[in-house]
Amino acid sequence: MFKWPEQLMFIKNGRAKQHESHEMMNGMTSIISGSSSGVGEVTLRRFAHAGSNLVMVVRNKDKAEKIKADILKSHNVKIDIVIADFSDLDSVRKASEMILATYPKIDILVNSVGIHSTKKTYNKDGIEMVFCVNHLATFLFTYLLVDRIKENSNARIIQVNSEGHRFGAVKLKDINFKRHIYTGLRSYGASKTAQLYTVYEFSKRLKDFGVTINAMHPGAVKTNIGQNNGWLYRFFFRHFTWHFLKNPEISANAIHYLATTKDLDGVTGKFFNLTIEEKPAKHARKESMQLPVWQLSKELCHIEEDLIEVKNEL
Ligand SMILES: NC(=O)c1ccc[n+]([C@@H]2O[C@H](COP(=O)([O-])OP(=O)(O)OC[C@H]3O[C@@H](n4cnc5c(N)ncnc54)[C@H](OP(=O)(O)O)[C@@H]3O)[C@@H](O)[C@H]2O)c1
């Protein structure tokens, strides 16, 4: 019988029948960053359907207000909107402060913010934009909320990662692509690989508190990702790639499963292709990279103290 090589298991897992959860989330508070579009938005709708109160963390208030109004037509949940621009770490800090001041209990945190950029750009602090939005800002946001999250031993954190981590490794000495060639796939891959390393580090620090953190690939789905790129990219995307993509409902169902199923009680520090646990690429499993990327991320976010007490870790 044909045995799938490890590097291609993602194809098999992506086609496999996925697990499902029918758990309700009444009374829970779920925070979803990047919920103004795509995977984040459908997840928001799925969680509303399950009865969770919601906090939308978005950069575009008008867009969020429309989605909120639409959900409230059919669901009796509370929805708040918090503004944060994930290309600006100060903005992420302000959003976290607001959340800490408002919500005494957090049940689920989903970070779905993400971009893919064929052009190399930098944020106002000189950090390569994709690395900042996809990794650093989601790292900082999680980090700043984690003390509150760990007060709830049933809480779960889900980082929407990507099979795209396979396309690029983290060059610790050149995360800004000053000395090696930039491509959209490389920067995307590096950002998602960095996020995976920090998922492992978070999981080590959180395991004594019962809180779990996992990363997931939401499937190759029809969303607005990449629409910030040039006309040729957008033309190819709409007229070719689009036809191979799936409905993002599969992502929402998978995230709902990862957030609620009892099958995953205590399961932490894993990568899931939708709902199926999978080995990430070899470069992303390198233990020797996990702590250095954690420390670099803290440095770039100007975090001096460890908010999370870690026994024998640092
Ligand atoms: N689509 C896929 O096939 C696929 C595959 C693998 C992984 N993913 C991952 O899935 C996640 C969601 O992406 P998507 O496909 O759903 O794309 P999307 O439709 O473009 O959604 C991305 C979300 O991120 C937000 N965002 C982007 N830049 C931001 C910034 N600077 N500050 C705050 N929010 C920002 C967007 O806000 P606006 O609405 O304001 O633009 C939107 O809410 C990403 O992490 C992506 O890497 C997607």
The ligand as an SDF file (V2000), in Angstrom:
LIG
                    3D

 48 52  0  0  0  0  0  0  0  0999 V2000
   -7.0490   31.7330    3.0790 N   0  0  0  0  0  0  0  0  0  0  0  0
   -6.2720   30.6790    3.1140 C   0  0  0  0  0  0  0  0  0  0  0  0
   -6.3150   29.8060    2.2440 O   0  0  0  0  0  0  0  0  0  0  0  0
   -5.2910   30.5210    4.2410 C   0  0  0  0  0  0  0  0  0  0  0  0
   -4.4490   29.4070    4.2120 C   0  0  0  0  0  0  0  0  0  0  0  0
   -3.5560   29.2300    5.2580 C   0  0  0  0  0  0  0  0  0  0  0  0
   -3.5290   30.1180    6.3130 C   0  0  0  0  0  0  0  0  0  0  0  0
   -4.3510   31.2020    6.3020 N   0  0  0  0  0  0  0  0  0  0  0  0
   -4.2660   32.1170    7.4470 C   0  0  0  0  0  0  0  0  0  0  0  0
   -5.5770   32.4520    7.8770 O   0  0  0  0  0  0  0  0  0  0  0  0
   -5.5390   33.6990    8.5730 C   0  0  0  0  0  0  0  0  0  0  0  0
   -6.6680   34.5760    8.0980 C   0  0  0  0  0  0  0  0  0  0  0  0
   -6.4500   34.9270    6.7490 O   0  0  0  0  0  0  0  0  0  0  0  0
   -7.6230   34.9410    5.7000 P   0  0  0  0  0  0  0  0  0  0  0  0
   -7.2820   33.9710    4.6520 O   0  0  0  0  0  0  0  0  0  0  0  0
   -8.9080   34.8440    6.3870 O   0  0  0  0  0  0  0  0  0  0  0  0
   -7.4110   36.3770    5.0280 O   0  0  0  0  0  0  0  0  0  0  0  0
   -8.2980   37.6870    5.0870 P   0  0  0  0  0  0  0  0  0  0  0  0
   -9.6690   37.4340    4.5760 O   0  0  0  0  0  0  0  0  0  0  0  0
   -7.5030   38.7350    4.3790 O   0  0  0  0  0  0  0  0  0  0  0  0
   -8.3710   38.0320    6.6460 O   0  0  0  0  0  0  0  0  0  0  0  0
   -7.2490   38.5310    7.2980 C   0  0  0  0  0  0  0  0  0  0  0  0
   -7.6740   39.2790    8.5340 C   0  0  0  0  0  0  0  0  0  0  0  0
   -6.4900   39.9060    9.0910 O   0  0  0  0  0  0  0  0  0  0  0  0
   -6.7660   41.2960    9.2570 C   0  0  0  0  0  0  0  0  0  0  0  0
   -5.5570   42.1000    9.1440 N   0  0  0  0  0  0  0  0  0  0  0  0
   -4.6430   42.1430    8.1520 C   0  0  0  0  0  0  0  0  0  0  0  0
   -3.6950   43.0520    8.4260 N   0  0  0  0  0  0  0  0  0  0  0  0
   -4.0130   43.5940    9.6270 C   0  0  0  0  0  0  0  0  0  0  0  0
   -3.4330   44.6000   10.4390 C   0  0  0  0  0  0  0  0  0  0  0  0
   -2.3410   45.2720   10.0780 N   0  0  0  0  0  0  0  0  0  0  0  0
   -4.0380   44.9070   11.6150 N   0  0  0  0  0  0  0  0  0  0  0  0
   -5.1790   44.2870   11.9970 C   0  0  0  0  0  0  0  0  0  0  0  0
   -5.7870   43.3310   11.2610 N   0  0  0  0  0  0  0  0  0  0  0  0
   -5.2060   43.0030   10.0860 C   0  0  0  0  0  0  0  0  0  0  0  0
   -7.7300   41.6320    8.1390 C   0  0  0  0  0  0  0  0  0  0  0  0
   -8.3570   42.8750    8.4010 O   0  0  0  0  0  0  0  0  0  0  0  0
   -9.1320   43.6950    7.2470 P   0  0  0  0  0  0  0  0  0  0  0  0
  -10.4770   43.0590    7.1030 O   0  0  0  0  0  0  0  0  0  0  0  0
   -9.1810   45.0800    7.7960 O   0  0  0  0  0  0  0  0  0  0  0  0
   -8.2950   43.5750    6.0030 O   0  0  0  0  0  0  0  0  0  0  0  0
   -8.6560   40.4240    8.2230 C   0  0  0  0  0  0  0  0  0  0  0  0
   -9.5470   40.5620    9.2980 O   0  0  0  0  0  0  0  0  0  0  0  0
   -4.1600   34.2950    8.3090 C   0  0  0  0  0  0  0  0  0  0  0  0
   -3.3450   34.0940    9.4470 O   0  0  0  0  0  0  0  0  0  0  0  0
   -3.6380   33.4680    7.1440 C   0  0  0  0  0  0  0  0  0  0  0  0
   -2.2380   33.4000    7.1360 O   0  0  0  0  0  0  0  0  0  0  0  0
   -5.2380   31.4290    5.2890 C   0  0  0  0  0  0  0  0  0  0  0  0
  1  2  1  0
  2  3  2  0
  2  4  1  0
  4  5  1  0
  4 48  2  0
  5  6  2  0
  6  7  1  0
  7  8  2  0
  8  9  1  0
  8 48  1  0
  9 10  1  0
  9 46  1  0
 10 11  1  0
 11 12  1  0
 11 44  1  0
 12 13  1  0
 13 14  1  0
 14 15  2  0
 14 16  1  0
 14 17  1  0
 17 18  1  0
 18 19  2  0
 18 20  1  0
 18 21  1  0
 21 22  1  0
 22 23  1  0
 23 24  1  0
 23 42  1  0
 24 25  1  0
 25 26  1  0
 25 36  1  0
 26 27  1  0
 26 35  1  0
 27 28  2  0
 28 29  1  0
 29 30  1  0
 29 35  2  0
 30 31  1  0
 30 32  2  0
 32 33  1  0
 33 34  2  0
 34 35  1  0
 36 37  1  0
 36 42  1  0
 37 38  1  0
 38 39  2  0
 38 40  1  0
 38 41  1  0
 42 43  1  0
 44 45  1  0
 44 46  1  0
 46 47  1  0
M  CHG  2   8   1  16  -1
M  END
$$$$
